[in-house]
Amino acid sequence: MNRRILIVRIDRIGDVVLTTSMPREIKKKYPDSFVAVLVRSYTRDIFINNPYVDEIIIADDMLECKKTEIFNYSNQLRSYHFTHSFLILPNERINYILFFAGIKNRYGTGHKFYQFITGTKGISRNKYIPLRHEADYCMDFVRKLGVETSNIYPEIYLSDEEQYSVKIKKENILLNNKVKYLIGIHSSSGNSAPNWKPEIYKQLLLELLKRKNLKIFVTDNKIPVELKNIDSVEYPNEGIELRESIRNISMLDCLISASTGPLHIAAGLKIKTISVFCPLTACSPKLWGPLGNKGEVLMPSDNYCKNYCPNDPKKCSYEGEEGLKIESVLNRIDELFEL
């Protein structure tokens, strides 16, 4: 059977990074298969240079199209002669486009009514019991092809030219600043997970600046006002495209962040990470932790979560006497780099 597979992941950066293991595992089992990904334009750079992806298709117009335009996009996909599609984030419009594209084997997450009437096979997460990693839940789609694998590690690939330019750039930065290591701080998380407030990241940054042999990068695309214009700090990712940001993250020796897309980018590049996490199921490192790299996960104490948890991850910033302190990160940095 000539397998022609479309992986659809139309959500955020971290979610997309965690699907990068899927094409690899498919190609290992079926090297002659054709694998395409359907993603938003702002996440396409995650799959650039991926040797296991034959084509990247942009979903932006499909997601915004009128009902009368669905057949136009179905015809576009029909020309690829896909045999399988994996719709990892439920989306009614995309579901109908895949249906009218004539894809025989269609799989989606959950059991929506529109999946039922289009004959889309549902893949259940069983209310996250037992709790597994998001990348492992994604791999359940690939297992429907008869692919048996436990390798769920994400990977992001730089071209030879990119690797060379990154190497030269990093060497120049280290030499010009007379330091040994580049440390990134990513302070934002898109309000998707508990996180320190920017002023706490500033305290962390100022403490790191006191250490020798470290150069600090703030890797946010939009810099919080609290972290702007600090002497000796670089802001390489401000206002740039994702691919350039990926290259800059690949220069780092360690990235410090909350649970966010750049954390997974760093892990996919095998960069060390130190990340603050929440034990609640929806935010747990068991579900969203870094994979495939040397990743240190820090969480508040059980007592803090028991007594101070607001039960809304978006409102938690680990504050208070029993909250998560920057000293935990500083100690990890000192240990990692023997400062």
N, C-alpha and C positions, 0 to 999 in steps of 0.2 A: 504493500500500500504506500503510495506517495503522500506522505503526511505534510500538509501545509497548514501551519498553525498560527493563529493570531492571538497574541496576549494583549488584553485591554486593561490598562491601569491609568485612570484619568484623574487621580487625586494628587496629593502633594509630594514634595521632593522625597522625603524619607520613605513614604509608602512605595514610590517608584523604585528607589534604590533597592528595596528589599525584594523586588521581583527580578533583579538582575541575575539571580542564580537559576531562574527557570529556563531561559534559552540554553544555558550551558548544559544543564542536566538532560534536556531534550536532545541536544546534539550529540551528547555522549552515547545515548541509547540509539538514536536514529540520525547518524551523521549526514544522510542524504535528504533529510527533511528541510523544508523551507519554514523559517520562523520570522514573523514580523511582529512589531509592537505598535500599538495604537495609544498614543499619549498626547498630553497637552504640549503646546509649543514650548512652554517655559521649562519643561522637564526633559525634552528630547536630548539635551546634551549629556544626560546620564548614560545614554546608550551609544553615543558617538564612539567609534573605534571598538565596539564590542564585537569580537570575532564570531560570536554565536548568533548574531542578529543580522538577518539578510536585508531587512528594510524597516525604516521608521516611518510610520504614517501619523499625520497630525490630526487630532480630534477636535480642534477648536470650533471649526465651522459646523461639524456634526452636532456638537453639544448645543449650539445656538440655533440650529436650523428649524424652520417651520415644519409642521406636520406634512405639508404638501411637498416638502423637499426631501423627505426621508428616502424616497425611491432613487433620487439622484445619487445620494451617498451609498445606498445599497448597491447600485450599479457599479460605483467606483470600487467597492470591496469585492463585488462579484467577479471582477476581472482578474483577481488574484487566485480564484478557484480554491479558497480555503476549505479544508476538510474539518477543522476544529477551531473553536473560539473559546477563550477563557475571559469572561467579564468579571473581574475581581471586585470592583466596586459596583454595587447595583445601580443601574441607570436605565430608566424606561426607554428613553429615546434611542440610546445605543442598542438596547436589547432588540428593538424593532428593526433597526438598521441591519443588525447581524442576521435576524430572521429572514428579512426580504433579500439579503445577499445570498441566500441559498446555502448557507453553511449547515451541513448536515448534523454535526456534533457540536452543540452549543452548551456551555456550562456557565452558571452564574452562582454568586454567593447567596445563600438563603433560599427562600421559597416565596417569591412575590407572585401576585396574581398574573401580572403580565408575563412572567416566566412560564407559568402554568399554561396560559392560552397559546403561547408560541412554542411549547414543547421544549423549553430550555431546562436542562437538567440542573437541579439545585445541589450545591455542595454546602452542607451545614457545618457550622462551627460549634454546634451543640452547646451554645451559651458559654463558650470558652471553658468547658469542663471536659477533660483536664486542660489547664492553661498551658499553651504552647507558644512558641515564638510566632509572630506575624509571618515571617518568612516561611515557617513550616506549614502554616495554614495555606499560604499561597502555593506551596509545593504539592498540596493535595490535588490541585488541578492537574499538574504534570503526572501525578500518580495514576490518574485516569487513563493515561496513555500506556500504562504498563511499565512506567519508569519507577524502579525501586531505588530510592536514594535517601541518604540522611545528610548529604552535603547541601546545606541551605545558606552557606556563606555568600554574601553579596560581593560583587567585584565591579570596579570601575576601571576602564582601561585608558591609558594615555598612549598616544602614538610615540614612535621613536623620536620624532622631532620635538614633541611636547616634553618628553622625559629629558632630552638634552637641554632644552631651554630652561626647564625648571632647575636642573642641576647647576647650570651656570649662574642663574639668578640667585639661588641659595648660597652658592660659594661666595658670590660678591657681597651679599648681605652680611654673611658671617665675618668675612674679612674686613669689610668697611666698618663694622660695628665692634669688631674684636670680641666676638662672643662665640659660644659653641652650639647653642640650641635656639630654635625658633618655637615659641609657645603661642598658640592661638587662643583667644577668648571669644566665644560667640555668646552674646548676652541675650539674644531674642529667641523666642520659640514659637512665634505666631499665635500665642495664646492657646497652644494645643496641649500644654502640660504644665505642671507646677514648675515654678522657676524663681530664682532670686530676682529681686528688683535691681534695676540698673545701678543704683548707688552701692549695692553690695558687690556687684561685679567691679565697680570702681575701686572699692576698698581692696579687693583681691588683686586687681591690676597694680595698684600702688605698692602693695606688699611684694609682689613679684619683681617690680622694678628695683627693689632693694637688693635682690639677689644678683650675684655676678654670673656672667656667662649666659644670660638669657636676653633674647630680643622678643618683645611682645607685639603680636599682631591682634588687632580687633577685627574679626572676620565678618561682622554683620554687613549686609548690603545697605541697610539704613542704620546709621549710627545714632544711638540714644544720646541726647544732649549731655547727659552726665559723663559720657565716655569720650566726648569730642576734645580735640586740641590738647591732648596730654603729651608733654614733652617726651621724646624718645620712643613713642608708640607709633606703629604703622597702621594704616587703615586701607589695606590693599584691595578690598572687595567692594568698597563703597560705590554704588551705582553702576556696577559692571555686569556683564552677562554671566550666566551660570557656568559656562565652560571655562572661562577665565578664573572664576572663583574656585572651580574644582582644581585647576592647576596650582593656584595659590595655596589651597589646603594641602595639596600633595607635598609642598615644601616643608610643612611643619614637622616638628618632632613630637608634638603633643597638642591636642585640641581640648579645651575645657568648655563645657556647655551643659545645658539641660537636655532633655529628650527632644531632639529636633532634627530636621533634615541634614544640616551640615555634620551632625554626629555620625549619621549613617554614611554620608559621603566619605568622611575620614576613615571609618571602618572599612568601607569598600576599597579604599586606597591603601589599607594596612597601616594607617597612621595611629599611633597611640592616642587613647582618649581617656579623659576623666570626666564623668558625667554625674549630675545630680538627678535622682529619680524618686518617684513616689511608689509606695507598695500597693496602692489601690489597683484593682484588676485592670482597669482601662488604661492605666499608666505604667504598669509594672515592668521592670526590666526583663521579666520572664517573657513578656509580650513584645517589648520594644527595645530591649537592650542592644548594645553594639555586638556585632558578630564578625568573627574572622580576624580580629586584630587583638592587640593587647589593650583591653578595655577595663578601666577601674570604675565601678559603679558605687556611688555614695548615696545613702538614704538616711532620713532622720530616724531617731530612736523610736522604738515601739511606744515609749511613754509619750513622746511628742505627738505621734499620730493618734494615740488613744485619747489624749486630753485636749489637743488643739486643732485637730483636723476639721476644716470647714465643710468637709464632704463635697466640695466642689473643687476639682483640681485647678481650675482656672483662677481660683481665689487664694490658693496656697502659695506662699513665698518663703516657707521654712523659717519664719521669723520667731523671735522670742528666745528666752534663756535656754530652752531645751531644743531649739531648732537646729538646723544644719549650719555649721559654722565654716567660714572660709579657711580656718586652720586645717580642716580635714583635707582640703585641696592642696594647701601649701605643704603639708606633711608628705602627701603623695608625690608632689613635684620634687621635693628634696630627696626622697627615696629613689625615685626613678632616675634622676640625673646626678645623684650624689653631691648635692650642693651643701 
